[in-house]
Amino acid sequence: MRKELYFGFIIMAAIVVGTLIAMPSFSEMTNGHLGLLMLSLVVVAIMLGFPTAFTLMGMGMIFALFAFLSQGEGTTQAVDRTLALMVQRAFSVMTNDVLISIPLFVFMGYLVERANLIEKLFKSLHLALARLPGALAVATLVTCAIFATATGIVGAVVTLMGLLALPSMLKAGYSVKLSAGAITAGGCLGILIPPSVMLIVYGATAGVSVVKLYAGAFFPGIMLATLYIGYVIIVAKLKPELAPPMADEDRLVKLTPPSEILAKYSQRALPGLLGVMKGRAASNMSLGELFKQFMIIIGPLIFFAVVMTSMYGVATKPVEVSSAVVEMVSDGGMMSLESAEDAAQPQADGVALPPGAEDDAKPVKPAGASMASTGVSEIPASDAAPAERAPVPLWYWITLGIGLLIGALFYYTLTMHRLEIFKMLLGSFFPLAALILVVLGAIVFGLATPTEAAALGSFGGFALAWAYKQLNMDVVKESVFLTAKTSAMVCWLFVGSSIFSAAFALLGGQELIEKWVLGLGLSKIEFLILSQVIIFLLGWPLEWTEIIVIFMPIFIPLLVHFQVDPLFFGLLVALNLQTAFLSPPVAMAAFYLKGVAPPHVTLNQIFAGMMPFMAIQVLALILLYMFPAIGLWLPSVLYS
């Protein structure tokens, strides 16, 4: 028998024994204890391999029947109420608008996955990052982060990168542990970085805005990816034998015919382009090809100019001041004309007269006449000063200066070989990055709801698959089938969780847990530590979907007592729940990788490679708790 099975049976035995010890005698057992027993049985049943959704549903209905019978109801009435509860809970899930975005995001992910972008993306990033220590592992992490963000499907990202990156890393002499850890950890980033399906599930469960969750998870996700990359670079720098540098001959890229023509004039792209433009007749380059090269080389400069012009317009937008808000001195104080007019509004028996009655209630005064009751002179609207543009803020000049400096370094170092790498990035990295930024930007800046942005992302997935000539009926049919399968699983999980939570509340299990937690006399810090430790331990036997739908309804009611923001708690949980895919023995990412890894790569080596990245996750969790602004700053700025 395999070691992981032994470990699983030990956990199940510990749950059963712990439950029996905690339970009182049969004569003293209450409905609340039955709720705890139901919770333990569900965890054990899921670990034994029973379907999560239907296990939750079945346990919930059986124990809900017990709850109704214990209230003195007859068998027929108890059965009717149990069935009615199931129908009501299922209907509430069906009418949840937030869940509509799940199939759309999943469909976008499957389409992007089948556009075959990942191979081009990995190769171009590897060449672009060749000068960094551990460039191959860094490129793997960046590719995983981008692709996991676009797809949100952990199994697909880990499997594809296992087929693509693992052989390349092993061939280059990389350590098996470092290679496996980078692939599994990078593939799990899609759980946290928006647009994440997990954040949608948490938002629907906890009643938190998905838009705010997306905005809050943006910087923690970048922080975690940066910590991963920093760890790989440090390891490669200190121990080069674990991640050998890329050979010089492997960094060279063969020039295309247009680039060869530019290279005759200069080895740098910009001078070469200017040389070709001066002597186009001698260069034998067509006007269309020259325009294409011009747009590739000058494109970043044009993009920067457009962005800075737009930022200038927003930063210096004039503020129009109407004469109605000009403040005048009255009785030694400041009073606005609006407040003066409100104070002088005619009233009858203490009730303000309607607008049509004002003409009858007060005499008509000529323009410019003084208002004796307020001491404010009326100013004709035509006398209002024209609006002036606001002064340019300091941050704009700083941004402009940094951008110009980066641009100068970019064009100074843009050789013809790097131009070829830049073209590869244009064909793989930028389309995918643009799709992600458009979807996230539409959500975060309030231009679209998550459902509308998901629909936009699905259309973008279609466009990418078509642009890369991968869109055909087989791809669409397979994507639709997998989307329906995944969406059905999530929706049934919600139905089962809703019935389970209702039965748990009917039995008084929630009340019993609240009394126990509040009886411990925990502070806010102690409660957060306890809850995150529990979630971390639950990540061993359970996946994130089961933790969210089963245990979040237990934690959420306690947040009010400890004055914890549900948004902040959700970010902590999202960061913590990545351990569900990285923590042995039920580390699904490890099994995905093992399924496509060479025979000599063992499961123990994969587990050992994931351990440093799990430690980094714990460090990121601590940093987020110590500096909550990492997750709360962006939502507070955008939605305050």
MARNUDREN-616559 format. One line per 4 residues: for each residue x negated, y, z of C-alpha. Coordinates in Angstrom, 2 decimals, always signed. Last residue first. Example, Ala and Ser with C-alpha at 12.3 -4.5 7.8 and 13.67 -1.06 7.14 Angstrom:
# MARNUDREN-616559
-13.67 -1.06 +7.14  -12.30 -4.50 +7.80
This chain:
# MARNUDREN-616559
+14.28 +54.49 -1.26  +14.53 +52.12 -4.21  +11.34 +52.60 -6.23  +8.99 +53.84 -3.52
+10.30 +51.55 -0.79  +10.32 +48.54 -3.14  +6.67 +49.26 -4.13  +5.40 +49.72 -0.57
+7.06 +46.67 +0.97  +4.80 +43.84 -0.23  +1.31 +45.18 +0.34  +2.85 +47.65 +2.80
+3.23 +44.77 +5.24  -0.51 +44.98 +6.10  -1.15 +42.55 +8.98  +1.60 +40.19 +7.81
+0.50 +40.30 +4.17  -3.14 +39.81 +5.19  -2.24 +36.78 +7.32  -0.30 +35.19 +4.45
-3.19 +35.89 +2.08  -5.57 +34.14 +4.50  -3.19 +31.14 +4.69  -3.11 +31.02 +0.90
-6.91 +31.18 +0.80  -7.03 +28.15 +3.13  -4.76 +26.32 +0.68  -7.21 +27.28 -2.08
-10.06 +25.76 -0.10  -8.04 +22.50 +0.32  -7.05 +22.04 -3.33  -10.39 +20.55 -4.39
-10.22 +17.93 -1.66  -6.74 +16.87 -2.81  -7.96 +16.58 -6.41  -10.97 +14.53 -5.30
-8.69 +12.29 -3.25  -6.46 +11.74 -6.26  -9.40 +10.42 -8.24  -10.93 +11.79 -11.43
-12.72 +8.79 -13.04  -9.61 +7.89 -15.06  -9.53 +11.23 -16.95  -6.76 +13.62 -15.81
-3.27 +13.68 -17.37  -1.20 +12.03 -14.61  -3.63 +13.16 -11.93  -2.80 +16.77 -12.75
+0.96 +16.34 -12.24  +0.26 +14.26 -9.11  -1.90 +17.02 -7.65  +0.71 +19.68 -8.46
+3.33 +17.58 -6.63  +1.44 +17.77 -3.35  +3.47 +15.23 -1.34  +0.49 +13.91 +0.67
-0.93 +16.50 +0.70  -0.29 +20.26 +0.63  -0.62 +22.08 -2.70  +2.90 +22.09 -4.16
+4.73 +22.73 -0.87  +1.84 +25.05 +0.05  +3.29 +27.54 -2.45  +6.06 +27.93 +0.10
+3.97 +30.21 +2.30  +3.74 +33.10 -0.15  +7.45 +32.88 -0.88  +8.24 +32.56 +2.84
+6.21 +35.65 +3.70  +7.89 +37.56 +0.88  +11.31 +36.40 +2.07  +10.54 +37.55 +5.60
+9.68 +40.99 +4.25  +12.99 +41.18 +2.38  +14.93 +39.78 +5.35  +13.51 +42.65 +7.47
+12.78 +41.28 +10.93  +14.51 +42.87 +13.92  +14.05 +39.79 +16.15  +17.79 +39.45 +16.76
+18.68 +40.24 +13.14  +16.18 +37.71 +11.79  +17.79 +34.81 +13.67  +20.70 +34.54 +11.21
+18.19 +33.96 +8.34  +16.29 +31.06 +9.92  +19.00 +28.36 +9.76  +20.30 +29.35 +6.30
+16.62 +29.23 +5.19  +16.26 +25.61 +6.29  +18.29 +23.57 +3.82  +18.44 +25.58 +0.57
+14.98 +27.10 +0.80  +13.11 +24.08 +2.19  +14.74 +21.75 -0.35  +13.82 +23.96 -3.29
+10.28 +24.46 -1.97  +9.49 +20.75 -1.97  +9.54 +18.58 +1.12  +7.21 +16.16 +3.01
+4.17 +18.40 +3.48  +5.78 +21.78 +2.87  +7.81 +21.30 +6.04  +4.59 +21.84 +7.98
+4.07 +25.26 +6.36  +7.74 +26.16 +6.92  +7.39 +25.28 +10.61  +4.15 +27.27 +10.89
+5.86 +30.22 +9.17  +8.77 +30.14 +11.61  +6.52 +29.91 +14.68  +4.25 +32.74 +13.51
+7.22 +34.96 +12.71  +8.83 +34.21 +16.07  +5.57 +34.88 +17.94  +5.15 +38.24 +16.22
+8.72 +39.32 +16.97  +8.40 +38.27 +20.60  +9.61 +34.92 +21.82  +11.71 +34.45 +24.95
+12.00 +30.69 +24.42  +15.72 +30.90 +25.21  +16.27 +32.84 +21.98  +14.94 +29.87 +20.01
+17.04 +27.32 +21.92  +20.20 +29.43 +21.85  +19.77 +30.03 +18.11  +19.19 +26.32 +17.49
+22.40 +25.39 +19.36  +24.41 +28.06 +17.54  +23.21 +26.77 +14.17  +24.06 +23.20 +15.14
+27.58 +24.12 +16.21  +29.23 +21.24 +14.38  +31.13 +23.62 +12.12  +27.88 +25.51 +11.37
+26.10 +22.34 +10.23  +29.16 +21.35 +8.17  +29.15 +24.74 +6.44  +25.39 +24.58 +5.87
+25.69 +21.11 +4.30  +28.52 +22.20 +2.01  +26.52 +25.24 +0.84  +23.33 +23.21 +0.48
+25.08 +20.62 -1.67  +26.59 +23.29 -3.92  +23.28 +25.16 -4.13  +21.38 +21.98 -4.94
+23.98 +21.18 -7.57  +23.24 +24.59 -9.13  +19.48 +24.02 -9.07  +19.70 +20.54 -10.60
+22.16 +21.70 -13.25  +19.81 +24.53 -14.18  +16.87 +22.14 -14.61  +18.81 +19.70 -16.80
+20.49 +22.43 -18.84  +17.12 +24.10 -19.44  +15.54 +20.77 -20.41  +18.32 +20.12 -22.96
+18.23 +23.66 -24.35  +14.44 +23.54 -24.73  +14.60 +20.15 -26.46  +17.31 +21.33 -28.86
+15.46 +24.58 -29.64  +12.13 +22.81 -30.26  +13.79 +20.19 -32.47  +15.67 +22.85 -34.46
+12.54 +24.79 -35.32  +10.58 +27.68 -33.87  +6.84 +26.98 -33.77  +5.78 +29.39 -36.50
+3.78 +31.60 -34.11  +6.09 +34.54 -34.75  +9.16 +32.31 -34.42  +8.09 +30.96 -31.01
+7.27 +34.50 -29.89  +10.62 +35.87 -31.10  +12.62 +33.08 -29.46  +10.77 +33.68 -26.20
+11.52 +37.39 -26.53  +15.22 +36.57 -26.93  +15.00 +34.51 -23.75  +13.23 +37.40 -22.04
+16.01 +39.81 -23.03  +18.54 +37.37 -21.56  +16.45 +37.23 -18.40  +16.40 +41.04 -18.31
+20.21 +41.07 -18.51  +20.47 +38.51 -15.70  +17.89 +40.31 -13.54  +19.86 +43.56 -14.00
+18.56 +46.07 -16.51  +16.85 +49.46 -16.63  +16.44 +49.53 -12.86  +12.70 +50.14 -12.82
+11.92 +46.72 -11.35  +14.19 +44.74 -13.66  +13.39 +46.34 -17.03  +9.73 +46.51 -16.05
+9.66 +42.82 -15.20  +11.10 +41.75 -18.56  +9.05 +44.24 -20.58  +5.89 +43.45 -18.62
+6.29 +39.69 -19.12  +6.92 +40.02 -22.87  +4.00 +42.44 -23.25  +1.68 +40.06 -21.39
+2.69 +37.22 -23.72  +2.13 +39.32 -26.82  -1.13 +40.73 -25.35  -2.84 +37.48 -24.43
-2.55 +35.38 -27.59  -2.97 +37.23 -30.89  -4.36 +40.46 -29.52  -6.70 +38.43 -27.32
-8.07 +36.67 -30.40  -8.55 +40.04 -32.08  -10.48 +41.23 -29.01  -12.69 +38.15 -29.29
-13.40 +39.09 -32.92  -14.15 +42.65 -31.86  -16.53 +41.26 -29.28  -18.54 +39.74 -32.12
-18.50 +43.04 -34.01  -19.67 +44.97 -30.99  -17.30 +46.85 -28.73  -19.70 +47.88 -25.90
-19.65 +51.62 -26.66  -15.96 +51.47 -27.62  -14.94 +49.94 -24.30  -17.32 +52.08 -22.22
-15.85 +55.25 -23.76  -12.31 +53.95 -23.23  -13.00 +53.13 -19.58  -14.36 +56.66 -19.05
-11.41 +58.21 -20.87  -8.97 +56.22 -18.76  -10.71 +57.18 -15.51  -10.62 +60.86 -16.49
-6.97 +60.74 -17.54  -5.97 +58.99 -14.32  -7.84 +61.56 -12.24  -6.32 +64.40 -14.27
-2.84 +62.97 -13.74  -3.44 +62.41 -10.02  -4.24 +66.10 -9.60  -0.78 +67.22 -10.65
-0.20 +69.35 -13.80  +1.77 +72.41 -12.77  +5.54 +72.22 -13.27  +6.91 +73.49 -16.55
+8.88 +76.74 -16.37  +12.67 +77.14 -16.38  +13.97 +80.42 -17.73  +14.98 +82.92 -15.03
+18.72 +83.17 -14.38  +20.19 +86.56 -15.48  +22.73 +84.93 -17.83  +24.30 +83.14 -14.88
+25.32 +86.48 -13.37  +24.08 +86.91 -9.82  +26.64 +87.51 -7.09  +25.27 +89.39 -4.13
+25.16 +87.72 -0.76  +26.14 +89.59 +2.43  +28.55 +86.86 +3.31  +31.87 +88.49 +4.14
+31.07 +91.66 +2.25  +30.46 +89.90 -1.02  +28.90 +92.62 -3.09  +30.19 +93.34 -6.57
+27.91 +92.15 -9.40  +30.72 +91.03 -11.65  +34.03 +92.63 -10.73  +36.11 +91.08 -7.99
+39.47 +89.36 -8.49  +41.56 +89.40 -5.35  +41.93 +86.28 -3.22  +44.64 +83.68 -2.67
+46.36 +83.82 -6.03  +43.20 +83.12 -7.98  +42.25 +80.39 -5.53  +45.46 +78.42 -6.06
+44.24 +76.46 -9.07  +41.21 +75.19 -7.23  +43.32 +73.61 -4.49  +43.57 +75.47 -1.19
+41.42 +74.30 +1.68  +43.48 +73.21 +4.69  +43.22 +75.10 +8.04  +46.70 +76.61 +7.82
+45.94 +78.00 +4.38  +42.33 +78.29 +3.36  +40.37 +80.54 +1.04  +36.79 +79.46 +0.31
+34.45 +81.89 +2.04  +32.39 +79.18 +3.77  +32.16 +77.17 +0.58  +31.11 +80.27 -1.35
+28.44 +80.98 +1.23  +27.22 +77.37 +1.15  +26.81 +77.51 -2.62  +25.19 +80.97 -2.48
+22.52 +79.59 -0.24  +21.98 +81.12 +3.19  +18.69 +82.14 +4.74  +18.68 +84.04 +8.03
+18.39 +87.66 +9.25  +22.10 +88.32 +8.84  +21.97 +87.19 +5.20  +18.85 +86.87 +3.08
+19.50 +85.28 -0.25  +18.89 +81.74 -1.49  +19.26 +81.04 -5.18  +21.29 +77.86 -5.55
+24.07 +79.23 -7.74  +21.55 +81.09 -9.90  +20.53 +77.74 -11.30  +16.98 +76.47 -10.97
+15.84 +74.15 -13.77  +12.93 +71.95 -12.75  +10.51 +71.64 -15.65  +8.95 +68.20 -16.33
+5.22 +68.46 -15.70  +4.60 +64.90 -14.44  +7.14 +63.28 -16.77  +5.83 +64.99 -19.91
+2.23 +64.37 -18.89  +2.96 +60.68 -18.29  +4.45 +60.40 -21.78  +1.39 +62.07 -23.28
-0.89 +59.78 -21.24  +0.91 +56.68 -22.53  +0.90 +57.81 -26.16  -2.80 +58.75 -26.03
-3.73 +55.42 -24.43  -1.82 +53.49 -27.11  -3.53 +55.48 -29.86  -6.95 +54.79 -28.31
-6.15 +51.08 -27.94  -5.02 +50.96 -31.61  -8.21 +52.55 -33.01  -9.98 +49.21 -33.55
-7.01 +47.03 -34.48  -5.21 +49.83 -36.34  -8.31 +50.68 -38.40  -8.96 +47.03 -39.23
-5.41 +46.69 -40.55  -5.71 +49.97 -42.50  -8.93 +48.74 -44.10  -7.29 +45.46 -45.08
-4.40 +47.33 -46.68  -6.75 +49.72 -48.52  -8.74 +46.86 -49.93  -12.37 +46.39 -48.92
-14.98 +46.34 -51.73  -17.51 +48.13 -49.46  -18.81 +50.41 -52.24  -15.38 +51.92 -52.85
-14.75 +52.24 -49.12  -17.85 +54.35 -48.54  -16.74 +56.84 -45.93  -14.04 +54.60 -44.44
-16.51 +51.68 -44.32  -18.98 +53.78 -42.34  -16.30 +54.97 -39.94  -15.25 +51.35 -39.32
-18.85 +50.30 -38.71  -19.34 +53.21 -36.31  -16.27 +52.00 -34.34  -17.06 +48.27 -34.39
-20.67 +48.27 -33.30  -23.16 +46.18 -35.30  -23.18 +48.92 -37.93  -22.73 +49.45 -41.68
-23.17 +45.85 -42.83  -21.20 +44.73 -39.73  -18.06 +46.34 -41.13  -18.21 +44.05 -44.17
-18.83 +41.04 -41.95  -15.81 +42.07 -39.86  -13.60 +41.97 -42.97  -14.98 +38.49 -43.89
-14.36 +37.02 -40.37  -17.26 +36.86 -37.97  -18.08 +33.61 -36.21  -17.94 +33.97 -32.45
-21.02 +33.74 -30.25  -20.53 +32.84 -26.60  -21.35 +29.17 -27.12  -24.85 +30.04 -28.33
-25.53 +31.90 -25.09  -24.63 +28.90 -22.91  -21.83 +29.43 -20.40  -22.91 +29.54 -16.79
-22.86 +26.34 -14.68  -20.02 +26.01 -12.14  -20.90 +23.59 -9.30  -24.64 +23.77 -10.07
-24.44 +27.56 -9.84  -23.90 +27.34 -6.07  -23.95 +30.85 -4.59  -22.77 +32.66 -7.72
-20.29 +29.97 -8.79  -18.86 +29.82 -5.26  -18.56 +33.60 -5.10  -16.90 +33.79 -8.53
-14.42 +31.01 -7.66  -13.49 +32.66 -4.35  -12.98 +36.04 -6.00  -10.71 +34.47 -8.64
-8.53 +32.84 -5.99  -8.45 +36.04 -3.91  -7.44 +38.02 -7.01  -4.60 +35.56 -7.75
-3.36 +35.95 -4.16  -3.52 +39.75 -4.30  -1.75 +39.86 -7.67  +1.07 +37.75 -6.23
+1.20 +39.89 -3.08  +1.37 +42.99 -5.37  +4.40 +41.84 -7.41  +6.33 +40.05 -4.67
+7.97 +43.22 -3.34  +9.21 +44.42 -6.74  +10.64 +41.00 -7.53  +12.23 +40.74 -4.08
+13.71 +44.22 -4.49  +15.34 +43.20 -7.78  +16.51 +39.90 -6.28  +18.45 +41.85 -3.67
+18.71 +39.82 -0.46  +21.77 +37.72 +0.46  +19.66 +35.01 +2.09  +20.63 +32.11 -0.19
+21.07 +34.09 -3.41  +17.83 +35.99 -2.79  +15.98 +32.79 -1.91  +17.14 +31.07 -5.11
+16.23 +34.12 -7.21  +12.83 +34.31 -5.52  +12.25 +30.62 -6.32  +13.09 +31.20 -9.97
+10.14 +33.58 -10.21  +10.01 +36.49 -12.64  +7.93 +37.42 -10.76  +4.71 +36.03 -9.19
+5.41 +33.66 -6.29  +6.30 +30.23 -7.70  +4.44 +31.08 -10.92  +1.21 +31.05 -8.93
+1.46 +27.25 -8.62  -0.44 +26.58 -11.85  -3.39 +28.61 -10.61  -3.71 +26.50 -7.45
-3.50 +23.19 -9.36  -5.92 +24.24 -12.13  -8.47 +25.96 -9.88  -8.46 +23.12 -7.34
-8.96 +20.44 -10.00  -11.93 +22.27 -11.53  -13.52 +23.02 -8.16  -13.14 +19.40 -7.04
-14.43 +17.92 -10.31  -17.49 +20.19 -10.21  -18.19 +21.92 -13.50  -20.73 +20.44 -15.92
-19.47 +22.06 -19.13  -17.85 +18.76 -20.16  -15.95 +18.68 -16.85  -14.67 +22.21 -17.44
-13.64 +21.52 -21.04  -11.91 +18.25 -20.08  -10.02 +20.05 -17.28  -9.00 +23.08 -19.36
-6.72 +21.65 -22.06  -4.99 +18.50 -20.81  -4.96 +19.58 -17.17  -3.96 +23.06 -18.30
-0.92 +21.58 -20.04  +0.02 +19.42 -17.04  -0.49 +22.19 -14.47  +1.57 +24.65 -16.53
+4.40 +22.21 -17.27  +4.69 +20.99 -13.68  +4.77 +24.51 -12.26  +7.58 +25.81 -14.48
+7.84 +29.58 -13.92  +7.35 +29.98 -17.69  +6.00 +33.50 -18.24  +4.50 +33.87 -14.78
+3.01 +30.38 -14.94  +1.46 +31.27 -18.30  -0.10 +34.46 -17.01  -1.32 +32.97 -13.72
-2.50 +29.73 -15.34  -4.45 +31.63 -18.00  -6.02 +33.85 -15.35  -6.94 +30.84 -13.21
-8.39 +28.89 -16.15  -10.32 +31.93 -17.36  -11.82 +32.23 -13.88  -12.70 +28.51 -13.90
-14.43 +28.83 -17.29  -16.17 +32.06 -16.32  -17.69 +30.58 -13.15  -20.01 +33.56 -12.87
-18.71 +36.34 -15.15  -20.42 +37.00 -18.49  -18.10 +34.67 -20.41  -14.94 +36.55 -19.42
-13.88 +37.47 -22.96  -14.94 +34.08 -24.33  -12.94 +32.18 -21.72  -10.01 +34.56 -22.13
-9.90 +33.89 -25.88  -10.06 +30.11 -25.43  -7.42 +30.00 -22.70  -4.96 +32.22 -24.57
-5.37 +30.33 -27.84  -4.68 +27.03 -26.07  -1.79 +28.48 -24.02  +0.08 +30.04 -26.90
+1.51 +26.79 -28.25  +4.98 +28.38 -28.77  +6.41 +25.38 -26.92  +5.63 +26.80 -23.49
+7.11 +30.14 -24.48  +10.38 +28.42 -25.44  +10.42 +26.41 -22.21  +9.84 +29.49 -20.11
+12.49 +31.60 -21.83  +14.99 +28.79 -21.24  +14.05 +28.71 -17.55  +14.56 +32.48 -17.32
+17.99 +32.19 -18.97  +19.01 +29.15 -16.93  +18.17 +31.01 -13.68  +19.65 +34.42 -14.59
+23.22 +33.19 -14.17  +22.48 +32.34 -10.53  +22.80 +35.98 -9.47  +26.44 +36.10 -10.61
+27.60 +33.72 -7.88  +31.10 +32.63 -9.00  +30.14 +28.97 -9.51  +28.46 +28.86 -6.08
+31.64 +30.13 -4.40  +33.66 +27.53 -6.36  +31.51 +24.69 -5.02  +31.94 +25.95 -1.47
+35.71 +26.24 -1.82  +36.05 +22.79 -3.40  +33.94 +21.09 -0.71  +35.82 +22.86 +2.09
+39.16 +21.79 +0.59  +37.92 +18.19 +0.57  +36.96 +18.44 +4.24  +40.25 +20.16 +5.12
+42.27 +17.41 +3.42  +40.24 +14.67 +5.13  +40.75 +16.30 +8.52  +44.50 +16.68 +7.89
+44.85 +13.02 +6.97  +42.76 +11.83 +9.94  +44.60 +13.92 +12.46  +43.05 +17.01 +13.99
+41.76 +17.08 +17.55  +38.75 +19.35 +16.95  +36.48 +16.29 +16.98  +38.21 +15.09 +13.80
+37.32 +18.35 +12.03  +33.66 +18.05 +13.06  +33.45 +14.37 +12.12  +34.87 +15.18 +8.67
+32.25 +17.94 +8.33  +29.67 +15.28 +9.25  +30.68 +13.05 +6.35  +31.10 +15.96 +3.89
+27.73 +17.51 +4.71  +25.89 +14.22 +4.60  +27.31 +13.50 +1.14  +26.61 +16.98 -0.24
+23.11 +17.21 +1.17  +22.27 +13.74 -0.13  +23.87 +14.65 -3.46  +21.61 +17.67 -3.90
+18.42 +16.01 -2.65  +18.61 +12.81 -4.70  +17.47 +9.92 -2.45  +13.74 +9.25 -2.51
+12.98 +8.00 +0.99  +11.65 +11.47 +1.82  +15.05 +12.92 +0.95  +16.77 +10.43 +3.28
+14.37 +11.27 +6.13  +14.99 +15.02 +5.76  +18.78 +14.52 +5.57  +18.78 +12.25 +8.63
+16.95 +14.86 +10.68  +19.42 +17.62 +9.77  +22.41 +15.35 +10.49  +20.97 +14.53 +13.92
+20.61 +18.25 +14.59  +24.26 +18.73 +13.66  +25.27 +15.80 +15.87  +23.45 +17.57 +18.71
+25.63 +20.62 +18.10  +28.73 +18.41 +18.21  +27.84 +17.46 +21.76  +26.05 +14.43 +23.23
+26.36 +13.99 +26.99  +28.02 +10.55 +26.89  +25.66 +9.37 +24.13  +22.57 +10.29 +26.14
+20.71 +13.44 +25.16  +18.82 +13.76 +21.85  +15.31 +15.19 +21.93  +13.68 +11.77 +22.29
+15.78 +10.26 +19.50  +15.00 +13.20 +17.20  +11.27 +12.97 +17.89  +11.30 +9.23 +17.19
+13.13 +9.71 +13.87  +10.96 +12.63 +12.75  +7.73 +10.89 +13.79  +8.81 +7.72 +11.97
+9.45 +9.76 +8.83  +6.04 +11.42 +9.11  +4.31 +8.05 +9.65  +6.18 +6.58 +6.65
+4.92 +9.42 +4.48  +1.33 +8.97 +5.67  +1.44 +5.27 +4.95  +2.84 +6.02 +1.51
+0.02 +8.53 +0.89  -2.53 +5.84 +1.79  -1.31 +3.47 -0.91  +0.00 +0.00 +0.00
